[in-house]
Amino acid sequence: MEANTKNIRLKQLRKESKITQEQLAKYLDVDQTMITKLENGTRSLNVTLIEKICNLFGCSDAYLMGEDDAYIPLNFAFRSNGIQAEDLESIAVVNKIVMNIRYMNEMMGD
């Protein structure tokens, strides 16, 4: 895969969810310019950011990093212009639970 796949995927996930760079920055507790740098490939993701991003968008770290193309989006709609970091935190927690249930079902063969 291309070295910049993770940057493209981060931007794609954010845009598909209709989340602004500013909203994502507040959720990740970073400056908005950091999101720009992550999306254009001039900064790298650290483990903490990868985990938070994957929880928010319901994807695996392998998908985000471009190591795997398997991605089954969770059916959770972002439809608020006024969404706050706290809202994104709640969404990420719910997504993490759903991803864990999905994983457990896969392990049990369901």
Helices and strands as residue ranges (DSSP letters): H 5-16, H 21-28, H 32-40, H 47-57, H 61-64, H 85-108
